[in-house]
């Protein structure tokens, strides 16, 4: 009887995996740069400062993926 060989995991198996160090560094960068919200949310907040209601609604619907088929 032969013993099964131990192979190293392929790099393709770990390609998209987020390491602890990278996650930590990204979190610090977000805190320092003030980039907390998604770009769509930031855009909605900026439009909220002005009084463009229709544009704000369209942006929010686009961010939620409700822009097609005339859904409200």
Predicted model as a PDB file, atoms N, CA, C, CB and O in Angstrom, pLDDT in the B-factor column:
MODEL        1                                                                  
ATOM      1  N   UNK A   1       0.850  -1.194   0.000  1.00 82.00           N  
ATOM      2  CA  UNK A   1       0.000   0.000   0.000  1.00 82.00           C  
ATOM      3  C   UNK A   1       0.889   1.249   0.000  1.00 82.00           C  
ATOM      4  CB  UNK A   1      -0.963   0.003   1.237  1.00 82.00           C  
ATOM      5  O   UNK A   1       1.868   1.320   0.743  1.00 82.00           O  
ATOM      6  N   UNK A   2       0.550   2.206  -0.817  1.00 91.00           N  
ATOM      7  CA  UNK A   2       1.345   3.436  -0.883  1.00 91.00           C  
ATOM      8  C   UNK A   2       0.680   4.534  -0.059  1.00 91.00           C  
ATOM      9  CB  UNK A   2       1.525   3.897  -2.352  1.00 91.00           C  
ATOM     10  O   UNK A   2      -0.539   4.542   0.116  1.00 91.00           O  
ATOM     11  N   UNK A   3       1.482   5.446   0.436  1.00 92.00           N  
ATOM     12  CA  UNK A   3       0.937   6.576   1.195  1.00 92.00           C  
ATOM     13  C   UNK A   3       0.592   7.703   0.233  1.00 92.00           C  
ATOM     14  CB  UNK A   3       1.947   7.067   2.277  1.00 92.00           C  
ATOM     15  O   UNK A   3       1.341   7.952  -0.712  1.00 92.00           O  
ATOM     16  N   UNK A   4      -0.529   8.390   0.454  1.00 92.00           N  
ATOM     17  CA  UNK A   4      -0.883   9.495  -0.456  1.00 92.00           C  
ATOM     18  C   UNK A   4       0.093  10.660  -0.303  1.00 92.00           C  
ATOM     19  CB  UNK A   4      -2.327   9.979  -0.187  1.00 92.00           C  
ATOM     20  O   UNK A   4       0.517  10.992   0.804  1.00 92.00           O  
ATOM     21  N   UNK A   5       0.437  11.266  -1.426  1.00 92.00           N  
ATOM     22  CA  UNK A   5       1.383  12.381  -1.422  1.00 92.00           C  
ATOM     23  C   UNK A   5       0.697  13.658  -0.950  1.00 92.00           C  
ATOM     24  CB  UNK A   5       1.987  12.587  -2.824  1.00 92.00           C  
ATOM     25  O   UNK A   5      -0.483  13.883  -1.218  1.00 92.00           O  
ATOM     26  N   UNK A   6       1.443  14.469  -0.257  1.00 92.00           N  
ATOM     27  CA  UNK A   6       0.948  15.766   0.213  1.00 92.00           C  
ATOM     28  C   UNK A   6       1.368  16.840  -0.786  1.00 92.00           C  
ATOM     29  CB  UNK A   6       1.491  16.096   1.648  1.00 92.00           C  
ATOM     30  O   UNK A   6       2.558  17.062  -1.008  1.00 92.00           O  
ATOM     31  N   UNK A   7       0.409  17.486  -1.372  1.00 90.00           N  
ATOM     32  CA  UNK A   7       0.699  18.564  -2.312  1.00 90.00           C  
ATOM     33  C   UNK A   7       0.420  19.910  -1.671  1.00 90.00           C  
ATOM     34  CB  UNK A   7      -0.126  18.403  -3.596  1.00 90.00           C  
ATOM     35  O   UNK A   7      -0.459  20.037  -0.818  1.00 90.00           O  
ATOM     36  N   UNK A   8       1.185  20.924  -2.095  1.00 87.00           N  
ATOM     37  CA  UNK A   8       0.898  22.280  -1.657  1.00 87.00           C  
ATOM     38  C   UNK A   8      -0.383  22.745  -2.353  1.00 87.00           C  
ATOM     39  CB  UNK A   8       2.095  23.243  -1.965  1.00 87.00           C  
ATOM     40  O   UNK A   8      -0.635  22.356  -3.493  1.00 87.00           O  
ATOM     41  N   UNK A   9      -1.187  23.563  -1.691  1.00 83.00           N  
ATOM     42  CA  UNK A   9      -2.387  24.053  -2.387  1.00 83.00           C  
ATOM     43  C   UNK A   9      -1.987  24.934  -3.567  1.00 83.00           C  
ATOM     44  CB  UNK A   9      -3.305  24.842  -1.414  1.00 83.00           C  
ATOM     45  O   UNK A   9      -1.018  25.691  -3.500  1.00 83.00           O  
ATOM     46  N   UNK A  10      -2.749  24.819  -4.636  1.00 87.00           N  
ATOM     47  CA  UNK A  10      -2.463  25.631  -5.813  1.00 87.00           C  
ATOM     48  C   UNK A  10      -2.688  27.095  -5.502  1.00 87.00           C  
ATOM     49  CB  UNK A  10      -3.329  25.197  -7.000  1.00 87.00           C  
ATOM     50  O   UNK A  10      -3.516  27.446  -4.662  1.00 87.00           O  
ATOM     51  N   UNK A  11      -1.939  27.950  -6.192  1.00 85.00           N  
ATOM     52  CA  UNK A  11      -2.063  29.385  -5.945  1.00 85.00           C  
ATOM     53  C   UNK A  11      -3.421  29.898  -6.404  1.00 85.00           C  
ATOM     54  CB  UNK A  11      -0.942  30.151  -6.654  1.00 85.00           C  
ATOM     55  O   UNK A  11      -3.909  30.908  -5.897  1.00 85.00           O  
ATOM     56  N   UNK A  12      -4.031  29.207  -7.361  1.00 88.00           N  
ATOM     57  CA  UNK A  12      -5.347  29.632  -7.844  1.00 88.00           C  
ATOM     58  C   UNK A  12      -6.411  29.470  -6.761  1.00 88.00           C  
ATOM     59  CB  UNK A  12      -5.742  28.830  -9.091  1.00 88.00           C  
ATOM     60  O   UNK A  12      -7.444  30.137  -6.811  1.00 88.00           O  
ATOM     61  N   UNK A  13      -6.177  28.605  -5.793  1.00 83.00           N  
ATOM     62  CA  UNK A  13      -7.136  28.401  -4.713  1.00 83.00           C  
ATOM     63  C   UNK A  13      -7.133  29.549  -3.719  1.00 83.00           C  
ATOM     64  CB  UNK A  13      -6.842  27.108  -3.995  1.00 83.00           C  
ATOM     65  O   UNK A  13      -8.141  29.797  -3.057  1.00 83.00           O  
ATOM     66  N   UNK A  14      -6.017  30.249  -3.608  1.00 81.00           N  
ATOM     67  CA  UNK A  14      -5.893  31.327  -2.620  1.00 81.00           C  
ATOM     68  C   UNK A  14      -5.779  32.696  -3.282  1.00 81.00           C  
ATOM     69  CB  UNK A  14      -4.682  31.086  -1.727  1.00 81.00           C  
ATOM     70  O   UNK A  14      -5.454  33.681  -2.619  1.00 81.00           O  
ATOM     71  N   UNK A  15      -6.043  32.762  -4.586  1.00 83.00           N  
ATOM     72  CA  UNK A  15      -5.779  33.989  -5.347  1.00 83.00           C  
ATOM     73  C   UNK A  15      -6.593  35.189  -4.849  1.00 83.00           C  
ATOM     74  CB  UNK A  15      -6.076  33.752  -6.815  1.00 83.00           C  
ATOM     75  O   UNK A  15      -6.035  36.273  -4.684  1.00 83.00           O  
ATOM     76  N   UNK A  16      -7.885  35.023  -4.608  1.00 83.00           N  
ATOM     77  CA  UNK A  16      -8.705  36.163  -4.226  1.00 83.00           C  
ATOM     78  C   UNK A  16      -8.877  36.317  -2.727  1.00 83.00           C  
ATOM     79  CB  UNK A  16     -10.039  36.048  -4.859  1.00 83.00           C  
ATOM     80  O   UNK A  16      -9.650  37.165  -2.281  1.00 83.00           O  
ATOM     81  N   UNK A  17      -8.178  35.522  -1.945  1.00 85.00           N  
ATOM     82  CA  UNK A  17      -8.342  35.522  -0.486  1.00 85.00           C  
ATOM     83  C   UNK A  17      -7.746  36.784   0.119  1.00 85.00           C  
ATOM     84  CB  UNK A  17      -7.684  34.275   0.136  1.00 85.00           C  
ATOM     85  O   UNK A  17      -6.620  37.162  -0.207  1.00 85.00           O  
ATOM     86  N   UNK A  18      -8.485  37.423   0.983  1.00 86.00           N  
ATOM     87  CA  UNK A  18      -8.022  38.643   1.628  1.00 86.00           C  
ATOM     88  C   UNK A  18      -7.285  38.275   2.905  1.00 86.00           C  
ATOM     89  CB  UNK A  18      -9.203  39.604   1.927  1.00 86.00           C  
ATOM     90  O   UNK A  18      -7.846  37.640   3.798  1.00 86.00           O  
ATOM     91  N   UNK A  19      -6.017  38.681   2.984  1.00 87.00           N  
ATOM     92  CA  UNK A  19      -5.233  38.355   4.168  1.00 87.00           C  
ATOM     93  C   UNK A  19      -5.564  39.329   5.301  1.00 87.00           C  
ATOM     94  CB  UNK A  19      -3.722  38.389   3.846  1.00 87.00           C  
ATOM     95  O   UNK A  19      -6.109  40.406   5.061  1.00 87.00           O  
ATOM     96  N   UNK A  20      -5.236  38.946   6.521  1.00 91.00           N  
ATOM     97  CA  UNK A  20      -5.528  39.789   7.684  1.00 91.00           C  
ATOM     98  C   UNK A  20      -4.774  41.111   7.595  1.00 91.00           C  
ATOM     99  CB  UNK A  20      -5.161  39.058   8.989  1.00 91.00           C  
ATOM    100  O   UNK A  20      -5.315  42.171   7.908  1.00 91.00           O  
ATOM    101  N   UNK A  21      -3.518  41.031   7.162  1.00 88.00           N  
ATOM    102  CA  UNK A  21      -2.690  42.233   7.071  1.00 88.00           C  
ATOM    103  C   UNK A  21      -3.268  43.226   6.058  1.00 88.00           C  
ATOM    104  CB  UNK A  21      -1.249  41.859   6.682  1.00 88.00           C  
ATOM    105  O   UNK A  21      -3.349  44.422   6.337  1.00 88.00           O  
ATOM    106  N   UNK A  22      -3.669  42.731   4.886  1.00 86.00           N  
ATOM    107  CA  UNK A  22      -4.220  43.599   3.855  1.00 86.00           C  
ATOM    108  C   UNK A  22      -5.522  44.237   4.323  1.00 86.00           C  
ATOM    109  CB  UNK A  22      -4.448  42.813   2.563  1.00 86.00           C  
ATOM    110  O   UNK A  22      -5.753  45.423   4.089  1.00 86.00           O  
ATOM    111  N   UNK A  23      -6.373  43.455   4.982  1.00 87.00           N  
ATOM    112  CA  UNK A  23      -7.636  43.986   5.486  1.00 87.00           C  
ATOM    113  C   UNK A  23      -7.382  45.078   6.523  1.00 87.00           C  
ATOM    114  CB  UNK A  23      -8.492  42.860   6.092  1.00 87.00           C  
ATOM    115  O   UNK A  23      -8.063  46.103   6.535  1.00 87.00           O  
ATOM    116  N   UNK A  24      -6.409  44.854   7.383  1.00 89.00           N  
ATOM    117  CA  UNK A  24      -6.065  45.833   8.424  1.00 89.00           C  
ATOM    118  C   UNK A  24      -5.557  47.131   7.800  1.00 89.00           C  
ATOM    119  CB  UNK A  24      -5.001  45.254   9.384  1.00 89.00           C  
ATOM    120  O   UNK A  24      -5.964  48.222   8.199  1.00 89.00           O  
ATOM    121  N   UNK A  25      -4.663  47.003   6.816  1.00 85.00           N  
ATOM    122  CA  UNK A  25      -4.092  48.189   6.162  1.00 85.00           C  
ATOM    123  C   UNK A  25      -5.177  48.973   5.441  1.00 85.00           C  
ATOM    124  CB  UNK A  25      -2.981  47.785   5.170  1.00 85.00           C  
ATOM    125  O   UNK A  25      -5.208  50.202   5.505  1.00 85.00           O  
ATOM    126  N   UNK A  26      -6.075  48.258   4.749  1.00 82.00           N  
ATOM    127  CA  UNK A  26      -7.163  48.949   4.033  1.00 82.00           C  
ATOM    128  C   UNK A  26      -8.081  49.685   4.995  1.00 82.00           C  
ATOM    129  CB  UNK A  26      -7.979  47.951   3.204  1.00 82.00           C  
ATOM    130  O   UNK A  26      -8.533  50.793   4.706  1.00 82.00           O  
ATOM    131  N   UNK A  27      -8.354  49.070   6.138  1.00 84.00           N  
ATOM    132  CA  UNK A  27      -9.216  49.706   7.136  1.00 84.00           C  
ATOM    133  C   UNK A  27      -8.588  50.994   7.652  1.00 84.00           C  
ATOM    134  CB  UNK A  27      -9.487  48.747   8.305  1.00 84.00           C  
ATOM    135  O   UNK A  27      -9.270  52.009   7.802  1.00 84.00           O  
ATOM    136  N   UNK A  28      -7.285  50.950   7.921  1.00 83.00           N  
ATOM    137  CA  UNK A  28      -6.574  52.141   8.403  1.00 83.00           C  
ATOM    138  C   UNK A  28      -6.610  53.240   7.348  1.00 83.00           C  
ATOM    139  CB  UNK A  28      -5.109  51.797   8.765  1.00 83.00           C  
ATOM    140  O   UNK A  28      -6.854  54.405   7.660  1.00 83.00           O  
ATOM    141  N   UNK A  29      -6.365  52.856   6.091  1.00 78.00           N  
ATOM    142  CA  UNK A  29      -6.359  53.840   5.004  1.00 78.00           C  
ATOM    143  C   UNK A  29      -7.734  54.484   4.871  1.00 78.00           C  
ATOM    144  CB  UNK A  29      -5.944  53.179   3.667  1.00 78.00           C  
ATOM    145  O   UNK A  29      -7.833  55.694   4.664  1.00 78.00           O  
ATOM    146  N   UNK A  30      -8.807  53.681   4.990  1.00 77.00           N  
ATOM    147  CA  UNK A  30     -10.158  54.230   4.898  1.00 77.00           C  
ATOM    148  C   UNK A  30     -10.422  55.222   6.023  1.00 77.00           C  
ATOM    149  CB  UNK A  30     -11.196  53.105   4.933  1.00 77.00           C  
ATOM    150  O   UNK A  30     -11.020  56.273   5.795  1.00 77.00           O  
ATOM    151  N   UNK A  31      -9.978  54.893   7.245  1.00 78.00           N  
ATOM    152  CA  UNK A  31     -10.192  55.791   8.379  1.00 78.00           C  
ATOM    153  C   UNK A  31      -9.447  57.093   8.184  1.00 78.00           C  
ATOM    154  CB  UNK A  31      -9.754  55.129   9.680  1.00 78.00           C  
ATOM    155  O   UNK A  31      -9.994  58.169   8.426  1.00 78.00           O  
ATOM    156  N   UNK A  32      -8.187  57.001   7.744  1.00 77.00           N  
ATOM    157  CA  UNK A  32      -7.358  58.200   7.594  1.00 77.00           C  
ATOM    158  C   UNK A  32      -7.872  59.085   6.468  1.00 77.00           C  
ATOM    159  CB  UNK A  32      -5.899  57.814   7.331  1.00 77.00           C  
ATOM    160  O   UNK A  32      -7.933  60.306   6.610  1.00 77.00           O  
ATOM    161  N   UNK A  33      -8.244  58.465   5.341  1.00 72.00           N  
ATOM    162  CA  UNK A  33      -8.674  59.250   4.184  1.00 72.00           C  
ATOM    163  C   UNK A  33     -10.117  59.716   4.307  1.00 72.00           C  
ATOM    164  CB  UNK A  33      -8.509  58.440   2.916  1.00 72.00           C  
ATOM    165  O   UNK A  33     -10.559  60.552   3.520  1.00 72.00           O  
ATOM    166  N   UNK A  34     -10.856  59.195   5.274  1.00 71.00           N  
ATOM    167  CA  UNK A  34     -12.240  59.596   5.451  1.00 71.00           C  
ATOM    168  C   UNK A  34     -13.168  58.933   4.460  1.00 71.00           C  
ATOM    169  CB  UNK A  34     -12.361  61.077   5.335  1.00 71.00           C  
ATOM    170  O   UNK A  34     -14.301  59.382   4.283  1.00 71.00           O  
ATOM    171  N   UNK A  35     -12.719  57.874   3.810  1.00 69.00           N  
ATOM    172  CA  UNK A  35     -13.528  57.168   2.817  1.00 69.00           C  
ATOM    173  C   UNK A  35     -14.258  56.038   3.522  1.00 69.00           C  
ATOM    174  CB  UNK A  35     -12.649  56.622   1.640  1.00 69.00           C  
ATOM    175  O   UNK A  35     -13.799  54.896   3.532  1.00 69.00           O  
ATOM    176  N   UNK A  36     -15.413  56.373   4.120  1.00 66.00           N  
ATOM    177  CA  UNK A  36     -16.143  55.391   4.912  1.00 66.00           C  
ATOM    178  C   UNK A  36     -17.287  54.796   4.109  1.00 66.00           C  
ATOM    179  CB  UNK A  36     -16.672  56.025   6.198  1.00 66.00           C  
ATOM    180  O   UNK A  36     -17.542  53.594   4.180  1.00 66.00           O  
ATOM    181  N   UNK A  37     -17.970  55.628   3.352  1.00 67.00           N  
ATOM    182  CA  UNK A  37     -19.150  55.182   2.622  1.00 67.00           C  
ATOM    183  C   UNK A  37     -18.797  54.786   1.205  1.00 67.00           C  
ATOM    184  CB  UNK A  37     -20.212  56.267   2.609  1.00 67.00           C  
ATOM    185  O   UNK A  37     -17.725  55.121   0.699  1.00 67.00           O  
ATOM    186  N   UNK A  38     -19.707  54.072   0.574  1.00 70.00           N  
ATOM    187  CA  UNK A  38     -19.545  53.732  -0.836  1.00 70.00           C  
ATOM    188  C   UNK A  38     -19.681  55.009  -1.664  1.00 70.00           C  
ATOM    189  CB  UNK A  38     -20.592  52.658  -1.282  1.00 70.00           C  
ATOM    190  O   UNK A  38     -20.302  55.970  -1.208  1.00 70.00           O  
ATOM    191  N   UNK A  39     -19.115  55.039  -2.872  1.00 70.00           N  
ATOM    192  CA  UNK A  39     -19.190  56.254  -3.691  1.00 70.00           C  
ATOM    193  C   UNK A  39     -20.621  56.718  -3.948  1.00 70.00           C  
ATOM    194  CB  UNK A  39     -18.498  56.022  -5.010  1.00 70.00           C  
ATOM    195  O   UNK A  39     -20.882  57.920  -3.991  1.00 70.00           O  
ATOM    196  N   UNK A  40     -21.554  55.773  -4.121  1.00 68.00           N  
ATOM    197  CA  UNK A  40     -22.945  56.155  -4.369  1.00 68.00           C  
ATOM    198  C   UNK A  40     -23.539  56.850  -3.141  1.00 68.00           C  
ATOM    199  CB  UNK A  40     -23.790  54.915  -4.743  1.00 68.00           C  
ATOM    200  O   UNK A  40     -24.277  57.827  -3.267  1.00 68.00           O  
ATOM    201  N   UNK A  41     -23.207  56.334  -1.950  1.00 70.00           N  
ATOM    202  CA  UNK A  41     -23.720  56.953  -0.721  1.00 70.00           C  
ATOM    203  C   UNK A  41     -23.160  58.363  -0.556  1.00 70.00           C  
ATOM    204  CB  UNK A  41     -23.363  56.091   0.511  1.00 70.00           C  
ATOM    205  O   UNK A  41     -23.885  59.281  -0.173  1.00 70.00           O  
ATOM    206  N   UNK A  42     -21.867  58.535  -0.847  1.00 70.00           N  
ATOM    207  CA  UNK A  42     -21.252  59.857  -0.747  1.00 70.00           C  
ATOM    208  C   UNK A  42     -21.944  60.824  -1.694  1.00 70.00           C  
ATOM    209  CB  UNK A  42     -19.744  59.787  -1.057  1.00 70.00           C  
ATOM    210  O   UNK A  42     -22.207  61.975  -1.345  1.00 70.00           O  
ATOM    211  N   UNK A  43     -22.236  60.339  -2.904  1.00 70.00           N  
ATOM    212  CA  UNK A  43     -22.908  61.168  -3.899  1.00 70.00           C  
ATOM    213  C   UNK A  43     -24.285  61.595  -3.401  1.00 70.00           C  
ATOM    214  CB  UNK A  43     -23.033  60.414  -5.233  1.00 70.00           C  
ATOM    215  O   UNK A  43     -24.683  62.744  -3.593  1.00 70.00           O  
ATOM    216  N   UNK A  44     -25.013  60.687  -2.767  1.00 70.00           N  
ATOM    217  CA  UNK A  44     -26.348  61.007  -2.248  1.00 70.00           C  
ATOM    218  C   UNK A  44     -26.241  62.036  -1.126  1.00 70.00           C  
ATOM    219  CB  UNK A  44     -27.062  59.727  -1.738  1.00 70.00           C  
ATOM    220  O   UNK A  44     -27.056  62.955  -1.043  1.00 70.00           O  
ATOM    221  N   UNK A  45     -25.230  61.882  -0.256  1.00 70.00           N  
ATOM    222  CA  UNK A  45     -25.047  62.843   0.830  1.00 70.00           C  
ATOM    223  C   UNK A  45     -24.729  64.237   0.290  1.00 70.00           C  
ATOM    224  CB  UNK A  45     -23.930  62.378   1.766  1.00 70.00           C  
ATOM    225  O   UNK A  45     -25.217  65.240   0.811  1.00 70.00           O  
ATOM    226  N   UNK A  46     -23.907  64.287  -0.759  1.00 70.00           N  
ATOM    227  CA  UNK A  46     -23.583  65.586  -1.351  1.00 70.00           C  
ATOM    228  C   UNK A  46     -24.814  66.216  -1.989  1.00 70.00           C  
ATOM    229  CB  UNK A  46     -22.469  65.438  -2.394  1.00 70.00           C  
ATOM    230  O   UNK A  46     -25.007  67.429  -1.905  1.00 70.00           O  
ATOM    231  N   UNK A  47     -25.648  65.396  -2.625  1.00 72.00           N  
ATOM    232  CA  UNK A  47     -26.870  65.924  -3.219  1.00 72.00           C  
ATOM    233  C   UNK A  47     -27.870  66.326  -2.141  1.00 72.00           C  
ATOM    234  CB  UNK A  47     -27.494  64.894  -4.160  1.00 72.00           C  
ATOM    235  O   UNK A  47     -28.702  67.207  -2.360  1.00 72.00           O  
ATOM    236  N   UNK A  48     -27.790  65.676  -0.969  1.00 70.00           N  
ATOM    237  CA  UNK A  48     -28.701  66.024   0.122  1.00 70.00           C  
ATOM    238  C   UNK A  48     -28.406  67.433   0.636  1.00 70.00           C  
ATOM    239  CB  UNK A  48     -28.586  65.000   1.272  1.00 70.00           C  
ATOM    240  O   UNK A  48     -29.298  68.124   1.127  1.00 70.00           O  
ATOM    241  N   UNK A  49     -27.148  67.849   0.517  1.00 70.00           N  
ATOM    242  CA  UNK A  49     -26.777  69.195   0.957  1.00 70.00           C  
ATOM    243  C   UNK A  49     -27.457  70.244   0.077  1.00 70.00           C  
ATOM    244  CB  UNK A  49     -25.240  69.376   0.922  1.00 70.00           C  
ATOM    245  O   UNK A  49     -27.858  71.305   0.556  1.00 70.00           O  
ATOM    246  N   UNK A  50     -27.580  69.933  -1.218  1.00 71.00           N  
ATOM    247  CA  UNK A  50     -28.312  70.831  -2.106  1.00 71.00           C  
ATOM    248  C   UNK A  50     -29.787  70.443  -2.043  1.00 71.00           C  
ATOM    249  CB  UNK A  50     -27.763  70.760  -3.581  1.00 71.00           C  
ATOM    250  O   UNK A  50     -30.165  69.556  -1.279  1.00 71.00           O  
ATOM    251  N   UNK A  51     -30.606  71.096  -2.833  1.00 71.00           N  
ATOM    252  CA  UNK A  51     -32.037  70.812  -2.764  1.00 71.00           C  
ATOM    253  C   UNK A  51     -32.550  70.168  -4.036  1.00 71.00           C  
ATOM    254  CB  UNK A  51     -32.810  72.079  -2.490  1.00 71.00           C  
ATOM    255  O   UNK A  51     -33.683  70.412  -4.449  1.00 71.00           O  
ATOM    256  N   UNK A  52     -31.713  69.342  -4.663  1.00 72.00           N  
ATOM    257  CA  UNK A  52     -32.127  68.684  -5.901  1.00 72.00           C  
ATOM    258  C   UNK A  52     -32.752  67.343  -5.561  1.00 72.00           C  
ATOM    259  CB  UNK A  52     -30.926  68.501  -6.872  1.00 72.00           C  
ATOM    260  O   UNK A  52     -32.066  66.322  -5.517  1.00 72.00           O  
ATOM    261  N   UNK A  53     -34.050  67.349  -5.322  1.00 76.00           N  
ATOM    262  CA  UNK A  53     -34.744  66.141  -4.881  1.00 76.00           C  
ATOM    263  C   UNK A  53     -34.782  65.071  -5.972  1.00 76.00           C  
ATOM    264  CB  UNK A  53     -36.159  66.485  -4.447  1.00 76.00           C  
ATOM    265  O   UNK A  53     -34.528  63.896  -5.711  1.00 76.00           O  
ATOM    266  N   UNK A  54     -35.100  65.488  -7.182  1.00 76.00           N  
ATOM    267  CA  UNK A  54     -35.259  64.519  -8.268  1.00 76.00           C  
ATOM    268  C   UNK A  54     -33.935  63.823  -8.574  1.00 76.00           C  
ATOM    269  CB  UNK A  54     -35.799  65.211  -9.532  1.00 76.00           C  
ATOM    270  O   UNK A  54     -33.891  62.609  -8.768  1.00 76.00           O  
ATOM    271  N   UNK A  55     -32.847  64.614  -8.615  1.00 73.00           N  
ATOM    272  CA  UNK A  55     -31.527  64.053  -8.907  1.00 73.00           C  
ATOM    273  C   UNK A  55     -31.101  63.091  -7.798  1.00 73.00           C  
ATOM    274  CB  UNK A  55     -30.482  65.181  -9.071  1.00 73.00           C  
ATOM    275  O   UNK A  55     -30.506  62.047  -8.066  1.00 73.00           O  
ATOM    276  N   UNK A  56     -31.411  63.454  -6.547  1.00 73.00           N  
ATOM    277  CA  UNK A  56     -31.065  62.611  -5.404  1.00 73.00           C  
ATOM    278  C   UNK A  56     -31.799  61.269  -5.494  1.00 73.00           C  
ATOM    279  CB  UNK A  56     -31.410  63.330  -4.075  1.00 73.00           C  
ATOM    280  O   UNK A  56     -31.220  60.214  -5.235  1.00 73.00           O  
ATOM    281  N   UNK A  57     -33.077  61.326  -5.862  1.00 73.00           N  
ATOM    282  CA  UNK A  57     -33.884  60.110  -5.979  1.00 73.00           C  
ATOM    283  C   UNK A  57     -33.357  59.213  -7.089  1.00 73.00           C  
ATOM    284  CB  UNK A  57     -35.351  60.463  -6.241  1.00 73.00           C  
ATOM    285  O   UNK A  57     -33.278  57.995  -6.925  1.00 73.00           O  
ATOM    286  N   UNK A  58     -32.994  59.818  -8.226  1.00 73.00           N  
ATOM    287  CA  UNK A  58     -32.469  59.047  -9.348  1.00 73.00           C  
ATOM    288  C   UNK A  58     -31.147  58.380  -8.986  1.00 73.00           C  
ATOM    289  CB  UNK A  58     -32.287  59.943 -10.572  1.00 73.00           C  
ATOM    290  O   UNK A  58     -30.909  57.226  -9.341  1.00 73.00           O  
ATOM    291  N   UNK A  59     -30.290  59.112  -8.279  1.00 70.00           N  
ATOM    292  CA  UNK A  59     -28.998  58.555  -7.877  1.00 70.00           C  
ATOM    293  C   UNK A  59     -29.195  57.399  -6.918  1.00 70.00           C  
ATOM    294  CB  UNK A  59     -28.118  59.632  -7.232  1.00 70.00           C  
ATOM    295  O   UNK A  59     -28.527  56.372  -7.038  1.00 70.00           O  
ATOM    296  N   UNK A  60     -30.103  57.553  -5.968  1.00 71.00           N  
ATOM    297  CA  UNK A  60     -30.364  56.493  -4.992  1.00 71.00           C  
ATOM    298  C   UNK A  60     -30.933  55.253  -5.684  1.00 71.00           C  
ATOM    299  CB  UNK A  60     -31.338  56.991  -3.900  1.00 71.00           C  
ATOM    300  O   UNK A  60     -30.553  54.127  -5.366  1.00 71.00           O  
ATOM    301  N   UNK A  61     -31.841  55.469  -6.626  1.00 71.00           N  
ATOM    302  CA  UNK A  61     -32.430  54.337  -7.339  1.00 71.00           C  
ATOM    303  C   UNK A  61     -31.387  53.634  -8.193  1.00 71.00           C  
ATOM    304  CB  UNK A  61     -33.601  54.801  -8.211  1.00 71.00           C  
ATOM    305  O   UNK A  61     -31.406  52.409  -8.315  1.00 71.00           O  
ATOM    306  N   UNK A  62     -30.472  54.404  -8.789  1.00 69.00           N  
ATOM    307  CA  UNK A  62     -29.409  53.809  -9.592  1.00 69.00           C  
ATOM    308  C   UNK A  62     -28.470  52.980  -8.735  1.00 69.00           C  
ATOM    309  CB  UNK A  62     -28.627  54.890 -10.324  1.00 69.00           C  
ATOM    310  O   UNK A  62     -27.992  51.929  -9.162  1.00 69.00           O  
ATOM    311  N   UNK A  63     -28.205  53.455  -7.524  1.00 66.00           N  
ATOM    312  CA  UNK A  63     -27.315  52.734  -6.616  1.00 66.00           C  
ATOM    313  C   UNK A  63     -27.954  51.438  -6.140  1.00 66.00           C  
ATOM    314  CB  UNK A  63     -26.950  53.609  -5.417  1.00 66.00           C  
ATOM    315  O   UNK A  63     -27.262  50.448  -5.900  1.00 66.00           O  
ATOM    316  N   UNK A  64     -29.278  51.448  -6.005  1.00 65.00           N  
ATOM    317  CA  UNK A  64     -29.981  50.242  -5.545  1.00 65.00           C  
ATOM    318  C   UNK A  64     -30.278  49.277  -6.678  1.00 65.00           C  
ATOM    319  CB  UNK A  64     -31.274  50.623  -4.859  1.00 65.00           C  
ATOM    320  O   UNK A  64     -30.702  48.145  -6.443  1.00 65.00           O  
ATOM    321  N   UNK A  65     -30.054  49.724  -7.910  1.00 61.00           N  
ATOM    322  CA  UNK A  65     -30.319  48.858  -9.053  1.00 61.00           C  
ATOM    323  C   UNK A  65     -31.774  48.868  -9.459  1.00 61.00           C  
ATOM    324  CB  UNK A  65     -29.895  47.453  -8.748  1.00 61.00           C  
ATOM    325  O   UNK A  65     -32.253  47.898 -10.046  1.00 61.00           O  
ATOM    326  N   UNK A  66     -32.493  49.941  -9.162  1.00 59.00           N  
ATOM    327  CA  UNK A  66     -33.923  50.009  -9.497  1.00 59.00           C  
ATOM    328  C   UNK A  66     -34.190  50.920 -10.682  1.00 59.00           C  
ATOM    329  CB  UNK A  66     -34.721  50.491  -8.297  1.00 59.00           C  
ATOM    330  O   UNK A  66     -35.333  51.314 -10.918  1.00 59.00           O  
ATOM    331  N   UNK A  67     -33.141  51.261 -11.435  1.00 58.00           N  
ATOM    332  CA  UNK A  67     -33.328  52.255 -12.477  1.00 58.00           C  
ATOM    333  C   UNK A  67     -34.001  51.683 -13.720  1.00 58.00           C  
ATOM    334  CB  UNK A  67     -32.002  52.856 -12.849  1.00 58.00           C  
ATOM    335  O   UNK A  67     -34.640  52.428 -14.463  1.00 58.00           O  
ATOM    336  N   UNK A  68     -33.876  50.388 -13.965  1.00 60.00           N  
ATOM    337  CA  UNK A  68     -34.459  49.812 -15.171  1.00 60.00           C  
ATOM    338  C   UNK A  68     -35.954  49.542 -14.976  1.00 60.00           C  
ATOM    339  CB  UNK A  68     -33.728  48.515 -15.551  1.00 60.00           C  
ATOM    340  O   UNK A  68     -36.421  49.412 -13.845  1.00 60.00           O  
ATOM    341  N   UNK A  69     -36.681  49.461 -16.048  1.00 54.00           N  
ATOM    342  CA  UNK A  69     -38.105  49.127 -16.092  1.00 54.00           C  
ATOM    343  C   UNK A  69     -38.996  50.141 -15.380  1.00 54.00           C  
ATOM    344  CB  UNK A  69     -38.319  47.776 -15.488  1.00 54.00           C  
ATOM    345  O   UNK A  69     -40.117  49.811 -14.995  1.00 54.00           O  
ATOM    346  N   UNK A  70     -38.520  51.349 -15.202  1.00 53.00           N  
ATOM    347  CA  UNK A  70     -39.339  52.434 -14.606  1.00 53.00           C  
ATOM    348  C   UNK A  70     -39.879  52.102 -13.233  1.00 53.00           C  
ATOM    349  CB  UNK A  70     -40.496  52.761 -15.510  1.00 53.00           C  
ATOM    350  O   UNK A  70     -40.972  52.550 -12.886  1.00 53.00           O  
ATOM    351  N   UNK A  71     -39.170  51.350 -12.455  1.00 51.00           N  
ATOM    352  CA  UNK A  71     -39.634  51.048 -11.095  1.00 51.00           C  
ATOM    353  C   UNK A  71     -39.319  52.212 -10.177  1.00 51.00           C  
ATOM    354  CB  UNK A  71     -38.983  49.748 -10.559  1.00 51.00           C  
ATOM    355  O   UNK A  71     -38.340  52.928 -10.387  1.00 51.00           O  
ATOM    356  N   UNK A  72     -40.147  52.403  -9.157  1.00 49.00           N  
ATOM    357  CA  UNK A  72     -39.874  53.488  -8.208  1.00 49.00           C  
ATOM    358  C   UNK A  72     -39.733  52.955  -6.818  1.00 49.00           C  
ATOM    359  CB  UNK A  72     -40.970  54.536  -8.246  1.00 49.00           C  
ATOM    360  O   UNK A  72     -39.501  53.722  -5.884  1.00 49.00           O  
TER     361      UNK A  72                                                      
ENDMDL                                                                          
END                                                                             
